[in-house]
Amino acid sequence: MDFPELAEGRLIKRYKRFIADVRLSATSDLICAHCPNTGAMTGCQPSGGKIWLSFHDAQHRKFKWTWELVETDTGLVCVHAALANRVVAEAIEHGFFAFLWPTEAPWCREKPLGARSRADFFIDWKQGVFIEVKAVSLHLGEGEGAFPDAVSTRATKHLCELVAARQKGYRVLLIFCVMHTGIRVVSPAQHIDPAYAQHLEWAVANGLEIYTLFNDITTSGIYPQRLVSVED
């Protein structure tokens, strides 16, 4: 997944979850940017830190700039969580999952899962495969990453819906898409959201498969590199 041309800046502060004050490096202009991340972003919002932004001139946009990347002491991080789905889609297209289903198997996005939810992807092969994607950016030290970085009842709900689909005969996968170059392994954030960690263990016992997708992250783009099963 390629980025558009990115502008470098320095983070002043993030506030109201979705807004960041930034000083552009090239012009020294102070701008307000959209922060496309609902999480706590622990360790990913250093005051004065170097960040990169994309520019979008659509008339409907309140904020023309979007915060994409941040440089931290532990690695380069993509804070734009929704891009994880685009990276996983690229991994599907490039055959990273060929050991699980044929590369030519048809697939789609946003397949209904449960009464009011949608799975990120659905692979139309054999009994069908539902896939949920979670972006991982929380770095705990020593290369260890964790999900979630804040209590997420929504993420726990998704686990319940995946298990319900498994009980109906579908195959169900959870993909931890690593958005931090310093993360080498991912585990549930028991200390942040114990309910999610407990539900994840229950879901695995009931047929959920978990994989971690590691990526090459640069100011040019994010590119899938390696898919690992949690059992490996």
C-alpha positions as CSV (number, residue, x, y, z in Angstrom):
1,M,0.0,0.0,0.0
2,D,1.6,3.3,-1.2
3,F,1.2,6.5,0.7
4,P,0.5,9.7,-1.3
5,E,3.3,12.3,-0.9
6,L,3.6,13.0,2.8
7,A,4.6,16.2,4.5
8,E,6.8,16.2,7.6
9,G,5.8,18.0,10.8
10,R,6.3,18.2,14.5
11,L,3.5,17.2,16.8
12,I,2.3,19.9,19.3
13,K,-0.5,17.9,20.9
14,R,-3.4,15.6,20.3
15,Y,-6.7,16.4,21.8
16,K,-10.4,15.5,21.6
17,R,-9.1,12.1,20.3
18,F,-9.4,13.1,16.6
19,I,-7.6,16.4,16.4
20,A,-3.8,17.2,16.5
21,D,-2.0,20.5,16.4
22,V,1.0,20.2,14.1
23,R,3.8,22.5,12.9
24,L,4.8,21.8,9.3
25,S,8.5,21.5,8.9
26,A,8.7,23.0,5.4
27,T,6.8,26.2,6.1
28,S,6.6,26.4,10.0
29,D,2.8,26.8,9.6
30,L,0.7,25.6,12.5
31,I,-2.2,23.5,11.3
32,C,-4.9,21.3,12.7
33,A,-4.9,17.7,11.4
34,H,-7.3,14.8,11.6
35,C,-6.0,12.0,13.9
36,P,-7.5,8.8,12.5
37,N,-7.2,6.7,15.6
38,T,-9.8,6.0,18.4
39,G,-7.3,4.4,20.8
40,A,-5.2,5.7,23.6
41,M,-2.1,5.8,21.2
42,T,0.2,5.1,24.2
43,G,3.7,5.8,23.2
44,C,2.6,7.1,19.8
45,Q,2.1,10.8,20.5
46,P,5.3,12.3,21.8
47,S,5.2,16.1,22.2
48,G,7.5,17.6,19.6
49,G,7.8,14.2,17.9
50,K,8.4,13.9,14.1
51,I,5.3,12.9,12.2
52,W,4.1,12.7,8.6
53,L,0.8,13.8,7.2
54,S,-1.2,13.4,4.0
55,F,-3.1,16.3,2.4
56,H,-6.6,16.0,1.0
57,D,-8.3,18.9,-0.7
58,A,-11.9,17.6,-0.9
59,Q,-14.5,20.2,-0.1
60,H,-16.4,18.1,2.4
61,R,-13.3,17.7,4.7
62,K,-13.1,19.8,7.8
63,F,-9.4,19.0,8.2
64,K,-7.3,18.9,5.0
65,W,-4.4,17.2,6.7
66,T,-4.4,13.6,8.1
67,W,-1.8,12.3,10.5
68,E,-0.3,9.0,9.1
69,L,3.0,8.2,10.7
70,V,5.0,9.1,13.8
71,E,8.7,8.4,14.7
72,T,9.1,7.0,18.2
73,D,12.1,5.9,20.3
74,T,11.1,2.3,19.5
75,G,10.2,2.5,15.8
76,L,8.2,4.1,13.1
77,V,4.4,3.8,13.7
78,C,1.4,4.1,11.4
79,V,-1.4,5.7,13.5
80,H,-4.0,5.5,10.8
81,A,-5.6,2.4,12.1
82,A,-8.1,1.9,9.2
83,L,-5.1,1.4,6.8
84,A,-4.6,-2.0,8.4
85,N,-7.5,-3.3,6.3
86,R,-5.9,-2.1,3.1
87,V,-2.6,-3.8,4.1
88,V,-4.4,-7.1,4.8
89,A,-6.3,-6.8,1.5
90,E,-2.9,-6.5,-0.3
91,A,-1.6,-9.5,1.6
92,I,-4.7,-11.5,0.4
93,E,-4.1,-10.4,-3.1
94,H,-0.4,-11.3,-3.0
95,G,-1.0,-14.8,-1.8
96,F,0.2,-14.5,1.8
97,F,-2.8,-16.8,2.8
98,A,-2.2,-19.3,0.1
99,F,-1.5,-22.0,2.7
100,L,-5.1,-21.5,4.1
101,W,-7.1,-21.2,0.8
102,P,-6.4,-20.9,-2.9
103,T,-5.1,-17.5,-4.0
104,E,-7.8,-17.4,-6.7
105,A,-10.6,-17.8,-4.2
106,P,-13.1,-14.9,-4.4
107,W,-13.4,-12.6,-1.5
108,C,-15.2,-9.4,-0.4
109,R,-15.1,-6.8,2.2
110,E,-17.7,-5.9,4.9
111,K,-19.6,-9.2,4.9
112,P,-22.5,-9.2,7.4
113,L,-21.5,-10.9,10.6
114,G,-24.2,-11.1,13.3
115,A,-27.2,-8.9,13.6
116,R,-25.5,-5.5,13.3
117,S,-21.9,-6.1,12.5
118,R,-19.8,-6.8,9.5
119,A,-16.6,-8.8,9.2
120,D,-13.7,-7.0,7.5
121,F,-13.3,-9.7,4.9
122,F,-15.0,-12.9,3.7
123,I,-13.3,-15.6,1.7
124,D,-15.8,-17.6,-0.5
125,W,-14.1,-21.0,-0.2
126,K,-15.5,-24.3,1.1
127,Q,-17.6,-23.4,4.1
128,G,-16.6,-19.7,4.0
129,V,-14.0,-17.8,6.0
130,F,-14.8,-14.7,8.1
131,I,-11.8,-12.4,8.9
132,E,-11.5,-9.7,11.5
133,V,-8.5,-7.3,11.4
134,K,-7.1,-5.4,14.3
135,A,-4.3,-2.8,14.0
136,V,-1.6,-3.1,16.6
137,S,0.6,-0.2,17.6
138,L,1.0,-0.5,21.4
139,H,4.7,-1.3,22.2
140,L,5.4,-2.7,25.7
141,G,9.2,-2.9,25.3
142,E,11.6,-5.6,24.2
143,G,9.7,-6.0,20.9
144,E,6.5,-7.0,22.5
145,G,3.2,-5.5,21.2
146,A,-0.3,-5.8,22.6
147,F,-3.9,-5.3,21.6
148,P,-6.0,-3.3,22.5
149,D,-4.4,-0.1,23.8
150,A,-7.7,0.9,25.5
151,V,-10.7,-1.0,26.8
152,S,-12.7,-2.1,23.7
153,T,-16.2,-3.6,24.2
154,R,-16.5,-3.5,20.4
155,A,-13.5,-5.8,20.0
156,T,-14.9,-8.2,22.5
157,K,-18.2,-8.2,20.8
158,H,-16.5,-9.1,17.5
159,L,-14.9,-12.1,19.2
160,C,-18.4,-13.3,20.3
161,E,-19.7,-12.9,16.7
162,L,-16.8,-14.8,15.2
163,V,-17.4,-17.7,17.6
164,A,-21.1,-17.7,16.7
165,A,-20.1,-17.9,13.0
166,R,-17.7,-20.8,13.8
167,Q,-20.5,-22.7,15.5
168,K,-22.5,-22.3,12.3
169,G,-19.7,-24.0,10.3
170,Y,-17.7,-21.1,9.0
171,R,-14.0,-20.8,9.5
172,V,-13.0,-17.7,11.5
173,L,-9.7,-15.8,11.6
174,L,-8.4,-12.8,13.6
175,I,-5.5,-10.9,12.0
176,F,-3.3,-8.7,14.2
177,C,-1.9,-6.3,11.6
178,V,1.3,-4.8,13.1
179,M,1.6,-1.1,12.5
180,H,4.8,-0.5,14.5
181,T,8.3,-1.4,13.2
182,G,9.5,-2.2,16.7
183,I,7.0,-4.9,17.4
184,R,8.1,-8.5,16.9
185,V,5.4,-10.4,18.8
186,V,1.8,-9.6,19.7
187,S,-0.3,-10.7,22.7
188,P,-3.6,-9.6,24.3
189,A,-3.3,-6.6,26.6
190,Q,-4.4,-8.3,29.8
191,H,-3.4,-5.4,31.9
192,I,-5.5,-3.0,29.9
193,D,-8.6,-5.0,28.9
194,P,-8.8,-8.3,30.9
195,A,-12.3,-9.0,29.5
196,Y,-10.9,-8.9,25.9
197,A,-8.0,-11.2,26.9
198,Q,-10.4,-13.7,28.5
199,H,-12.7,-13.7,25.6
200,L,-9.8,-14.2,23.2
201,E,-8.7,-17.3,25.1
202,W,-12.3,-18.6,25.0
203,A,-12.6,-17.8,21.3
204,V,-9.4,-19.7,20.4
205,A,-10.8,-22.7,22.4
206,N,-13.9,-22.5,20.3
207,G,-12.2,-22.5,16.9
208,L,-10.8,-19.0,16.3
209,E,-7.5,-18.9,14.4
210,I,-5.1,-16.0,15.1
211,Y,-2.4,-14.8,12.7
212,T,0.0,-11.8,13.0
213,L,0.9,-9.9,9.9
214,F,4.2,-8.1,10.1
215,N,4.8,-5.2,7.7
216,D,7.5,-3.0,6.2
217,I,6.6,0.6,7.2
218,T,8.2,3.6,5.6
219,T,7.2,7.1,4.5
220,S,6.6,5.6,1.0
221,G,4.0,3.0,2.2
222,I,3.2,-0.1,4.2
223,Y,4.0,-3.4,2.6
224,P,3.1,-6.9,4.0
225,Q,6.2,-8.9,4.8
226,R,5.4,-12.0,6.9
227,L,2.3,-13.8,8.2
228,V,2.8,-15.8,11.4
229,S,0.3,-18.1,13.2
230,V,0.2,-17.6,17.0
231,E,1.0,-21.3,17.2
232,D,4.4,-20.9,15.4
